[in-house]
Amino acid sequence: MSDTPKLAPEALSTALIHHPYQAPGGFEAPQQPVHKASTVLFPDVAAVRSRRWLDKSSYTYGLHGTPTSFVLEERLCALEGARQCLLVPSGLSALSTVSLALLSAGDEVLLPDNAYGPNKDFAQVELARWGIGHQFYDPMSVDDLRSKIGPQTRLVWLEAAGSVTMEFPDLLAQVRLCKERGVVCALDNTWGAGLAFSPFDLLRDGGSLGVDVSVHALTKYPSGGGDVLMGSITTCAQALHMGIKLCHMRLGLGVGANDVELVLRSLPSIALRYHAQDKTARTLAQALQRQSAVVQVLHPALPGSPGHAHWQQVCGAAQDGLGAAAGIFSFVLDARFDQDTVDAFCNRLQWLRLGYSWGGHMSLVMPYDLDEMRHHGRGAVAAGRLVRLCIGLEDAADLERDLAQAYEAVFGEDWV
């Protein structure tokens, strides 16, 4: 190509599209440049035929990666202690992609009864349509999980802590059991975020025990602004990663470069935000424990909460022995209060806003009907109406004042 005479464009439109100027290299700034592309240009046909996207050594098409997406993937590997990472459009997309990649007709997947609701729905509806079976196991009983792993079981989903009710399972025993049975175990690690514990190094000894796949809703803590939908799938085993990656490619999954930029911008502050929200959440959880209308507070770091000993075992070494936990917890109100009363309490809150998701700067509240969400009953969760709080970056004293005014107005009791 170097011997081919250069054409001089005659039309302005052609000159603008094929303008020869290239900015000089060597520009360096704190934030990564944003590369947007569907089409990736090749210098010659030989490059077209030789480039390989599967090993991330070169670029072929925007859907298969750009410098911007590759940088985020590598930083997420560092966050979770993984070797490979894939980006997907949402946390739910990450969950469903793993199941689609690893399961075939006649296989079975096991899910904890306190798993993220849409992941349970995906198994019950979509996977069932394709001849893939499922069972829900008691997340707090390793024996129940053991009894349900059968010849057709190919995938076990784990969740620590559980969705909404925040039980912390015996994660070490669950992973050991899956390894013994030769079943792939995948963890929804959105709560831990790579900060409460390392999913691929649960014993903190260099990796003798860890999950096979970690799924992360980047929508939450990595984004931190409540304005991005994205997920990730991280692995350490190359063969497992390639199987998921090829399924990811066939599904045509991609993420927007501007969303990648937002996560890259927020990622350096994730530890500061996570631990600050954790601290405020514990303060509020302890305050709610003192209120007579509250019969139970569900927060893994609080003694007496379901699975607290398991949380201590896996997460207790973080933060110089203080342990780490996300800024999210639930509490159960006395059964004498009906749903309308509990809804009125939630409606009266001013700085804790009604909304789904978590990990952002704004604190959120949401009431739940637990009995509609579980197949194996309430377990260790007390009778009564459940409310979940997702703590943001507001001042802890202001949030407590907000809880107090709503509590006193609706329940007619003094906040103590």
TITI-932708 format. One record per residue (C-alpha): z, x, y. Coordinates in pm, whole numbers, padded with zeros to 5 digits, always signed. Example, Ala and Ser with C-alpha at 12.3 -4.5 7.8 and 13.67 -1.06 7.14 Angstrom:
BEGIN
+00780+01230-00450;+00714+01367-00106;
END
This chain:
BEGIN
+00000+00000+00000;+00062+00290+00238;-00313+00370+00244;-00411+00016+00338;-00522-00010+00701;-00283-00212+00914;-00427-00534+01050;-00368-00617+01414;-00290-00987+01462;-00497-01172+01716;-00292-01491+01736;+00056-01506+01886;+00192-01710+01594;+00088-01440+01347;+00226-01165+01570;+00563-01335+01592;+00590-01394+01216;+00479-01042+01122;+00632-00847+01411;+00687-00491+01289;+01012-00413+01468;+01315-00343+01248;+01657-00294+01404;+01807+00050+01341;+02056+00088+01060;+02411+00214+01094;+02554-00094+01264;+02910-00154+01144;+03153-00429+01244;+03468-00587+01098;+03277-00892+00974;+02999-00885+00719;+02644-00971+00830;+02511-01308+00719;+02194-01287+00511;+02013-01620+00477;+01719-01647+00242;+01541-01855-00012;+01242-01618-00019;+01314-01249-00077;+01028-01013+00011;+00900-00742-00225;+00718-00426-00112;+00465-00440-00398;+00391-00607-00731;+00566-00330-00922;+00889-00425-00746;+00834-00789-00836;+00812-00693-01202;+01094-00441-01208;+01372-00605-01010;+01659-00755-01209;+01903-01002-01056;+02136-01047-01353;+02317-00716-01297;+02324-00758-00916;+02136-00431-00871;+01859-00590-00663;+01743-00913-00504;+01475-01155-00623;+01551-01500-00480;+01814-01638-00247;+01967-01858-00516;+02041-01547-00724;+02236-01373-00452;+02218-01200-00116;+02417-00906+00024;+02654-01159+00183;+02729-01349-00138;+02757-01028-00341;+03025-00898-00100;+03232-01216-00134;+03201-01208-00513;+03326-00850-00527;+03619-00924-00297;+03717-01222-00510;+03709-00995-00814;+03959-00773-00633;+04175-01075-00547;+04196-01202-00905;+04171-00873-01095;+03835-00967-01246;+03512-00779-01311;+03254-01051-01248;+03237-01349-01017;+03006-01646-00961;+03006-01870-00653;+02955-02244-00686;+02949-02534-00437;+03306-02657-00503;+03614-02611-00718;+03509-02907-00932;+03166-02750-00975;+03338-02436-01107;+03532-02641-01362;+03230-02837-01481;+03004-02530-01495;+03245-02350-01729;+03261-02651-01960;+02884-02693-01959;+02828-02325-02031;+03073-02300-02320;+03050-02637-02497;+02786-02797-02720;+02755-03127-02902;+03020-03147-03173;+03259-02912-02991;+03595-03014-02849;+03778-02924-02529;+04153-02956-02473;+04300-03029-02131;+04662-03050-02011;+04768-03401-01924;+04856-03284-01571;+04516-03126-01510;+04315-03191-01194;+04200-03552-01231;+03823-03501-01183;+03821-03235-01457;+03975-03490-01694;+03718-03747-01584;+03435-03500-01647;+03552-03459-02007;+03603-03831-02060;+03268-03939-01918;+03005-03667-01888;+03102-03443-02180;+03160-03745-02401;+02804-03865-02327;+02676-03537-02467;+02875-03558-02789;+03158-03325-02684;+03507-03437-02780;+03829-03394-02586;+04202-03431-02621;+04485-03418-02368;+04788-03213-02461;+05142-03205-02327;+05139-02908-02086;+05509-02841-02143;+05485-02826-02523;+05319-02526-02685;+05372-02699-03019;+05166-02994-02903;+04885-02763-02797;+04907-02583-03130;+04880-02908-03324;+04569-03014-03133;+04365-02694-03166;+04126-02767-03450;+03805-02632-03607;+03589-02787-03333;+03803-02664-03042;+03600-02420-02833;+03774-02434-02496;+04129-02489-02373;+04191-02560-02007;+04518-02436-01856;+04675-02527-01524;+04969-02354-01358;+05125-02527-01180;+05010-02874-01287;+04823-03099-01050;+05044-03323-00832;+05356-03299-01053;+05377-02919-01033;+05518-02850-01381;+05481-02481-01466;+05387-02438-01833;+05476-02156-02072;+05157-01983-01968;+05222-01669-02169;+05272-01863-02493;+04969-02082-02424;+04741-01781-02372;+04880-01602-02677;+04814-01911-02888;+04453-01934-02771;+04400-01566-02848;+04546-01610-03197;+04316-01905-03265;+04008-01738-03116;+03961-02013-02858;+03844-01943-02503;+04111-02028-02247;+04015-02107-01889;+04269-02138-01608;+04245-02341-01290;+04401-02073-01070;+04370-02249-00736;+04748-02281-00702;+04815-01915-00782;+04518-01801-00573;+04537-01450-00720;+04863-01398-00528;+05138-01566-00730;+05026-01384-01046;+04723-01206-01186;+04539-01434-01432;+04390-01142-01624;+04711-00938-01631;+04991-01185-01692;+05236-00921-01815;+05159-00682-01528;+05097-00399-01775;+04730-00332-01712;+04581-00630-01889;+04720-00664-02242;+04739-01043-02196;+04525-01261-01975;+04307-01567-01961;+03936-01549-02042;+03813-01738-01735;+03974-01807-01399;+03842-02088-01181;+03934-02106-00814;+03872-02372-00551;+03785-02150-00257;+03806-02470-00053;+04181-02414-00046;+04353-02084+00039;+04054-01848+00059;+03890-02075+00317;+04212-02173+00490;+04048-02397+00748;+03984-02723+00569;+03613-02694+00655;+03451-02528+00351;+03367-02654+00004;+03321-02372-00248;+03444-02252-00585;+03443-01937-00794;+03435-01845-01162;+03576-01503-01249;+03581-01321-01581;+03642-00978-01730;+03435-01001-02052;+03070-00920-01988;+02925-01138-02265;+03129-01439-02152;+03025-01383-01793;+02656-01362-01882;+02668-01686-02077;+02821-01867-01781;+02588-01693-01536;+02274-01805-01719;+02401-02164-01727;+02484-02131-01356;+02123-02021-01294;+01973-02306-01496;+02182-02558-01308;+02043-02421-00980;+02384-02374-00822;+02406-02199-00488;+02625-02179-00177;+02536-02164+00190;+02549-01828+00363;+02744-01967+00659;+03010-02102+00424;+03028-01762+00255;+03075-01609+00599;+03368-01842+00670;+03544-01749+00347;+03483-01379+00411;+03633-01418+00757;+03944-01591+00622;+04002-01381+00312;+04177-01087+00484;+04457-01319+00600;+04503-01510+00272;+04822-01330+00169;+04985-01381+00510;+04896-01751+00511;+04989-01809+00147;+05334-01657+00177;+05403-01823+00513;+05315-02164+00370;+05521-02087+00060;+05825-02009+00277;+05794-02329+00480;+05737-02538+00167;+06056-02405+00008;+06251-02484+00325;+06127-02843+00326;+06170-02885-00049;+06533-02777-00023;+06586-03014+00269;+06444-03304+00068;+06677-03220-00221;+06969-03307+00009;+06847-03660+00082;+07000-03945-00116;+06674-04142-00142;+06505-03848-00317;+06579-03835-00689;+06371-03526-00775;+06186-03244-00601;+05900-03090-00800;+05856-02730-00685;+05822-02453-00948;+06031-02206-00748;+06333-02437-00730;+06586-02426-01015;+06579-02749-01210;+06212-02817-01146;+06012-02859-01471;+05904-02515-01593;+06105-02317-01339;+06196-02056-01604;+05828-02014-01690;+05744-01973-01321;+06014-01707-01294;+05870-01527-01595;+05513-01515-01462;+05554-01525-01083;+05906-01392-01024;+05806-01029-00974;+05589-01108-00671;+05715-01073-00315;+05967-00802-00402;+06133-01021-00661;+06143-01338-00455;+05854-01477-00651;+05548-01646-00508;+05451-02012-00502;+05192-02210-00313;+05279-02424-00013;+05252-02746-00210;+05513-02961-00382;+05599-03321-00465;+05910-03533-00456;+06011-03858-00623;+06176-04136-00427;+06434-04368-00578;+06276-04647-00786;+06441-04909-00565;+06175-04840-00302;+05848-05023-00369;+05502-04881-00301;+05469-05057+00034;+05787-04889+00157;+05672-04548+00039;+05332-04606+00203;+05509-04697+00527;+05697-04367+00512;+05370-04176+00471;+05205-04374+00751;+05489-04299+00993;+05457-03922+00960;+05289-03764+01261;+05237-03394+01191;+05198-03438+00817;+04862-03613+00808;+04719-03827+00530;+04446-03635+00354;+04337-03472+00030;+04298-03100-00043;+04539-02826+00066;+04561-02462+00167;+04450-02525+00523;+04636-02486+00850;+04728-02857+00878;+05004-03011+00666;+04909-03312+00454;+05085-03595+00272;+04964-03828-00005;+05140-04089-00221;+05041-04108-00590;+05079-04361-00869;+05175-04121-01146;+05170-04382-01422;+04794-04427-01372;+04730-04053-01398;+04893-03958-01730;+04817-04022-02096;+05147-03886-02233;+05390-04054-01993;+05587-03898-01709;+05744-03619-01914;+06022-03456-01715;+05928-03638-01395;+06193-03888-01288;+06125-04258-01245;+06024-04358-00893;+05739-04324-00643;+05584-03981-00604;+05474-03821-00277;+05295-03487-00248;+05324-03256+00051;+05074-02979+00123;+05221-02751+00385;+05012-02586+00654;+05098-02339+00926;+05307-02558+01156;+05663-02459+01240;+05905-02550+00961;+06157-02708+01201;+05890-02933+01352;+05780-03051+01010;+06139-03123+00910;+06187-03326+01228;+05880-03527+01136;+06009-03594+00785;+06350-03688+00924;+06222-03944+01174;+06004-04115+00912;+06282-04106+00651;+06544-04259+00878;+06312-04525+01018;+06173-04643+00683;+06457-04588+00434;+06741-04667+00673;+06943-04360+00576;+07054-04057+00773;+06867-03732+00723;+07121-03468+00627;
END
